[in-house]
Amino acid sequence: MLDPRGDTHLYLQITAILRARIVNELRPGAPAPSEAEIQREFGVARTTARRAIGALRAEGLVYTVQGRGTFRGPSTYPRHDAPKMHSYQRIARDLSDRIAAGELIPTRPIPGENALVQQYEVARETVRRAMALLRAQGWIYTVARRGSYVSPKESWPVGQGGLPESAPELGESEQACATMNGVIEIGPLRSQDRAAWEVLARGYKAFYNTDVPDQGYEDAWRRLMDGTEVHGVGARLDGQLVGIAHYLFHVTCWMPDSCYLQDLFVGEAARGQGAARALIERVAEKARERGAARLYWTTKEDNTTARLLYDKVARFNGFIRYDYAL
């Protein structure tokens, strides 16, 4: 128990507690408590935690490897560190620890991109991937042209204890790629996307001169959220939904299931940044997981802009579609 009114600095009190634990509980090379873990346990500022680790380092009890963590000494002993993480995962974990420890406050901004690039000495793309991972986990949200902010506590991951030691890469439900103007995240449509989805869906239908009543959009959204007959994925640029793709699977007489990419649309302001290609690749991934024999889609013959992309990622087989009025 710390004595904030005593004649011994807090960091020295923490140093004494940690010294006993390290000597009695940690074998050489084992991970020692991180700054964020010390903050959470003792309720102190990051500077105090850092000074405690510095004191232990000066005694030779621990040593620090940049980007990997702090370990029980001596430094010549083989480390038993946690599973390796990519740089962007380590940055995301560090920031989530700071959020969980109360250093970064809900609805207040997190450090900016330039500051993080300098702090961690990494490329801008690495920082953007870290931000995409934190958004996917629910730790932060982004306001266009303003920056990223700590999410309210109810949006944090269950447990509110930071990212796990081996933080998962974006992949199972979220994927990200960096562009010149931000990070595009590809993932499933969420219930909170309803309003933004309808704006894009209406843009798609307007492009093809198709009138859909209001109830039609409601019905389509319900089917997408149900996810049994049709499926949807979204593209987010710095947290904002900018593109959508709808697809379904069906049987054929001559081969296993086929995957039909029924709708693909990216808002005008976000075009030319890779969102459409990323959406197609995401649907292709789902088709492979399903074991589908092919992925295909249709477009208007004069849709020249989209066909520039389609000719790069797929093959035109020369088929022409006819619609019979029922």
C-alpha positions in Angstrom: 0.0 0.0 0.0 1.4 3.4 -1.0 1.7 6.3 1.5 1.2 9.5 -0.5 1.9 11.6 2.6 5.0 9.8 3.7 8.6 11.1 3.3 9.4 8.6 0.5 8.6 9.5 -3.1 5.8 7.4 -4.6 8.1 6.1 -7.3 10.5 4.8 -4.7 7.7 3.1 -2.8 6.6 1.4 -6.1 10.2 0.5 -6.8 10.5 -1.3 -3.5 7.2 -3.3 -4.1 8.3 -4.2 -7.6 11.8 -5.1 -6.5 10.5 -7.7 -4.1 8.2 -9.2 -6.8 10.8 -9.3 -9.4 13.4 -11.0 -7.1 10.9 -13.6 -5.7 8.6 -14.2 -8.6 10.2 -13.6 -12.0 12.9 -15.7 -13.6 15.6 -14.0 -15.7 14.3 -12.9 -19.1 10.6 -12.9 -18.0 8.5 -9.8 -18.9 8.4 -7.2 -16.1 5.4 -4.9 -15.5 4.9 -2.2 -18.1 4.4 1.5 -17.4 0.6 1.1 -18.2 0.3 -1.9 -15.8 2.0 0.0 -13.1 -0.3 3.0 -13.7 -3.4 0.8 -13.4 -2.3 -1.1 -10.3 -1.0 1.9 -8.3 -3.2 4.7 -9.7 -0.2 6.9 -10.5 0.8 9.1 -13.4 2.8 7.7 -16.3 5.8 9.8 -15.2 5.8 8.1 -11.8 5.6 4.6 -13.4 8.5 5.5 -15.7 10.7 6.7 -12.9 10.0 3.4 -11.0 11.1 1.4 -14.0 14.1 3.7 -14.4 15.2 3.0 -10.8 14.9 -0.8 -11.3 16.9 -0.5 -14.5 19.6 1.5 -12.7 19.8 -1.4 -10.1 20.3 -3.9 -12.9 17.1 -5.8 -12.0 15.4 -5.1 -15.3 16.3 -4.0 -18.8 14.2 -2.5 -21.6 14.2 -3.4 -25.3 12.6 -0.7 -27.4 9.4 -1.8 -29.0 9.4 -5.1 -27.0 9.0 -4.2 -23.3 10.9 -4.5 -20.0 12.4 -7.8 -18.8 14.0 -9.3 -15.6 17.8 -9.0 -15.9 20.5 -9.6 -16.6 20.2 -8.5 -20.2 22.4 -11.3 -21.4 19.8 -13.9 -20.3 17.4 -15.1 -23.1 14.1 -13.3 -23.0 10.8 -15.1 -22.5 8.8 -12.3 -24.1 5.2 -12.4 -25.3 4.4 -13.5 -28.8 5.7 -11.1 -31.4 3.5 -8.3 -32.5 3.8 -6.0 -35.4 4.7 -2.4 -34.8 1.2 -1.1 -35.4 -0.2 -3.7 -32.9 2.3 -2.6 -30.2 1.3 1.1 -30.8 -2.4 0.2 -30.5 -1.8 -1.8 -27.3 0.2 1.0 -25.8 -2.6 3.6 -26.6 -5.3 1.2 -25.4 -3.4 0.7 -22.1 -3.2 4.5 -21.7 -6.9 4.8 -22.3 -7.7 2.0 -19.8 -5.4 3.6 -17.2 -7.3 6.9 -17.5 -4.4 8.9 -19.1 -6.4 9.4 -22.2 -10.0 10.5 -21.4 -13.2 9.6 -23.3 -14.4 12.1 -25.9 -11.0 13.9 -25.7 -8.5 13.7 -28.6 -5.7 11.1 -28.7 -2.2 12.2 -29.8 -2.2 13.2 -33.5 -0.7 11.2 -36.3 2.5 13.4 -36.6 3.1 13.1 -32.8 2.8 9.3 -32.9 5.1 9.0 -35.9 7.8 10.9 -34.0 7.1 9.2 -30.6 7.4 5.6 -32.0 9.8 6.4 -34.9 7.6 4.5 -37.4 6.2 5.2 -40.8 2.9 7.1 -41.1 1.2 4.0 -42.6 2.1 2.1 -39.4 0.4 4.7 -37.2 -2.7 4.7 -39.5 -2.9 0.9 -39.2 -2.8 1.2 -35.4 -5.6 3.8 -35.5 -7.7 1.4 -37.7 -7.1 -1.4 -35.2 -8.2 0.8 -32.2 -11.3 1.9 -34.1 -12.2 -1.7 -34.9 -11.7 -2.6 -31.2 -13.9 0.2 -30.1 -11.3 2.2 -28.2 -11.5 5.3 -30.5 -13.6 7.0 -33.1 -12.7 9.5 -35.8 -14.4 12.8 -36.7 -13.7 13.8 -40.3 -11.3 16.7 -40.6 -11.0 17.0 -36.8 -9.1 13.9 -35.5 -9.5 10.8 -33.4 -11.0 10.7 -29.9 -11.3 8.2 -27.1 -14.6 6.4 -27.2 -17.1 6.4 -24.3 -16.4 3.6 -21.9 -19.5 1.6 -23.0 -17.8 1.2 -26.4 -14.6 -0.2 -25.1 -13.9 -4.0 -25.4 -15.2 -6.3 -22.7 -13.0 -6.1 -19.7 -11.6 -2.6 -20.5 -8.1 -3.9 -19.9 -6.3 -3.0 -23.1 -5.5 -5.1 -26.1 -4.3 -8.7 -25.3 -0.6 -9.5 -25.1 -0.8 -10.8 -28.7 -3.2 -8.4 -30.3 -5.1 -9.8 -33.3 -4.4 -8.4 -36.7 -7.2 -6.9 -38.6 -8.4 -9.7 -40.7 -11.2 -11.9 -39.3 -13.9 -9.1 -39.3 -11.9 -6.0 -40.2 -9.1 -5.3 -42.7 -7.3 -2.1 -43.4 -5.1 -0.5 -46.0 -3.5 2.9 -46.0 -4.2 5.5 -48.7 -2.8 9.0 -49.3 -5.8 10.5 -47.5 -6.3 8.0 -44.6 -6.9 4.4 -43.8 -9.6 2.4 -45.6 -11.1 -0.3 -43.3 -13.1 -3.2 -44.8 -15.6 -5.0 -42.5 -19.2 -6.1 -42.0 -22.0 -3.6 -42.0 -23.0 -2.6 -38.5 -26.3 -1.5 -37.1 -25.0 2.0 -36.6 -24.3 2.2 -40.3 -28.0 2.3 -41.2 -28.2 6.1 -42.1 -24.9 6.2 -44.0 -25.7 3.0 -45.8 -29.0 4.3 -47.1 -27.2 7.4 -48.5 -24.9 5.2 -50.4 -27.6 2.7 -51.4 -29.7 5.6 -52.8 -26.7 6.8 -54.7 -26.2 3.4 -56.2 -29.9 3.1 -57.3 -29.8 6.7 -58.7 -26.8 5.8 -60.8 -28.8 2.9 -62.4 -32.0 5.0 -62.6 -33.9 2.6 -60.4 -36.7 3.8 -58.1 -37.0 2.1 -54.8 -39.7 3.1 -52.2 -38.6 3.9 -48.7 -39.9 0.5 -47.5 -37.6 -1.1 -50.0 -34.5 0.3 -48.3 -35.8 -0.8 -44.9 -36.5 -4.3 -46.2 -33.0 -4.5 -47.8 -31.3 -3.4 -44.6 -33.2 -6.0 -42.6 -32.1 -8.7 -45.0 -28.5 -7.5 -44.8 -28.6 -7.5 -41.0 -30.1 -10.9 -40.9 -27.2 -12.2 -43.1 -28.8 -15.5 -44.1 -29.7 -14.8 -47.7 -27.7 -11.7 -48.6 -24.6 -10.3 -47.1 -23.0 -6.8 -46.9 -19.6 -5.3 -46.2 -18.6 -1.7 -45.9 -15.6 0.4 -46.6 -14.7 3.1 -44.0 -12.3 5.9 -44.7 -11.0 7.2 -41.3 -14.1 5.8 -39.6 -16.7 7.1 -42.1 -18.7 4.6 -44.2 -17.8 5.5 -47.9 -18.5 2.3 -49.8 -20.8 -0.7 -49.7 -21.0 -4.2 -51.4 -23.9 -6.6 -51.3 -23.4 -10.2 -52.3 -25.1 -13.6 -52.2 -24.5 -17.3 -52.9 -26.6 -19.5 -55.1 -26.5 -23.0 -56.5 -26.0 -23.9 -60.2 -26.6 -27.0 -62.2 -23.0 -27.5 -63.3 -20.8 -26.4 -60.4 -20.8 -25.8 -56.7 -22.1 -22.5 -55.2 -21.4 -19.3 -57.1 -21.0 -15.9 -55.5 -22.8 -13.0 -57.1 -21.6 -9.5 -56.2 -25.0 -7.8 -56.7 -24.2 -4.2 -55.6 -21.0 -2.2 -55.4 -20.9 1.5 -54.8 -18.4 4.0 -53.4 -19.3 7.6 -52.6 -17.9 10.2 -55.1 -15.6 11.9 -52.6 -13.9 8.6 -51.8 -13.4 7.3 -55.3 -9.9 6.5 -56.7 -8.5 5.5 -53.3 -8.8 1.8 -53.5 -12.1 1.3 -51.7 -13.9 -0.5 -54.6 -11.0 -2.9 -55.1 -10.8 -3.6 -51.4 -14.5 -4.4 -51.3 -14.2 -6.8 -54.2 -11.2 -8.5 -52.6 -13.2 -8.9 -49.4 -16.1 -10.5 -51.2 -13.7 -12.8 -53.0 -12.2 -13.8 -49.7 -15.7 -14.7 -48.4 -16.4 -16.7 -51.6 -13.2 -18.7 -51.2 -14.1 -19.4 -47.5 -17.5 -20.7 -48.8 -15.9 -22.9 -51.4 -17.7 -21.1 -54.2 -16.6 -22.0 -57.8 -16.7 -18.4 -59.0 -17.4 -14.8 -58.2 -19.1 -12.6 -60.8 -21.0 -9.4 -61.2 -22.6 -7.3 -63.9 -22.5 -3.7 -64.9 -23.7 -1.3 -67.6 -21.8 -1.4 -70.8 -21.1 2.3 -70.7 -19.9 2.3 -67.1 -16.4 3.0 -68.3 -15.0 4.3 -65.1 -15.8 1.2 -63.1 -14.8 -1.1 -66.0 -11.3 0.3 -65.9 -11.0 -1.3 -62.4 -13.0 -4.5 -63.4 -10.7 -5.1 -66.4 -7.7 -5.1 -64.0 -9.1 -7.5 -61.3 -11.4 -9.8 -63.4 -12.1 -11.0 -66.9 -14.9 -10.0 -69.3 -16.4 -13.2 -70.8 -18.5 -11.4 -73.4 -21.9 -12.4 -72.0 -24.9 -10.0 -72.3 -27.8 -10.0 -69.8 -31.5 -9.9 -70.8 -34.3 -9.2 -68.4 -37.8 -10.7 -69.0 -40.7 -8.7 -67.6 -42.9 -10.7 -65.1 
